[in-house]
Amino acid sequence: MPATIVDIKERTGLSLATISKYLNGGNVLPENKVKIEAAIKELHYEVNELARGLVTNRTRTVGILVYSVESPFSGMILHHVSTALRRKGYGMLIVDSCDDEELEKENLKYLINKKVDGIIVLPIATTGEFLIPAKNAGIPIVLLDRSLSDAQYDCVRIDNRKSVYYAMKEFFSRNHKKIAVIASEREYTGRERYNGFMDAMKDAGLEVPEEYQVRGRHSIESGYNGMKQLLSLENRPTAVFMSNYEITLGGMLAMNEMGFKSPDDISLLGFDDQLFFHVLQPQVYTIAQPMQDLGEKAVELLLRRIESNEKESPMEIALSTTLVAGNSIKEL
């Protein structure tokens, strides 16, 4: 027969009120905490999460609303979020929106109905209208990786625009002037990285012809088609910036298919430092995001909102990136 809270009381000699307080996350005297934890271990006591949730009105579960679990970025960031939540005694419920805004709305309703304590959102939508039901339900929300244009929510992200702006010096310092870009025009991150590219080119006094600006979405297909388009130009660029992992991978596939080599034929700068790029030749210069910090900061901020009764203004935390050197950019 499973152990009960009464068994813990008999083993420790403490009151039911003290034991219940500890089990529900309250503070008890250090010596009482030691006694309770020892009894839990000896008796193999397991907390009835459903019962505890009814008492505390919390499930100790965080919903993760993610645009697509197929993305390597998503998988890595979810790993760090999961690790940070587990350390704090929380579980997570992941829902995959499959890059579909209508499914994203349905998934949000699903998480609300599951009574999650808070939600971390890696959004597809560019506006915050779809989050209103969660906000009305009083569920704390933290945006991760992508901001929204018309809504004020806590957000943890990198400074995409600035990251690309400063990385472009790798091209400029090697005398590249004919530089193209393959970037998403749909995703927030793609638009910001495109803007950082254009800012850097403008400040360097360099023109970017329309045919050098390839806009699509963050996908292998966009990178593949975009690179084929650029390499087919009569006046080919000498360098290309690619705005995320999938685009970079697609671009390299197109180069290989067309018989072009980097950096001999074209120089490359990519975004997102993935293991795959370290086993390929050339090793692409990449802008690396602080994945662990992003996940941990999002969890830290969300749990602060969950566990605090104070109303605070939304926070936006922008983390720095690093440039991982490779051998994909040559001197002209």
Helices and strands as residue ranges (DSSP letters): H 5-12, H 16-23, H 30-43, H 49-56, E 61-66, H 72-87, E 91-96, H 101-113, E 118-122, G 129-131, H 132-136, E 141-144, E 154-158, H 160-167, H 169-172, E 179-184, H 188-203, G 210-212, E 213-216, H 220-231, E 239-242, H 245-258, E 267-271, H 276-279, E 285-288, H 291-307, E 316-319, E 322-324
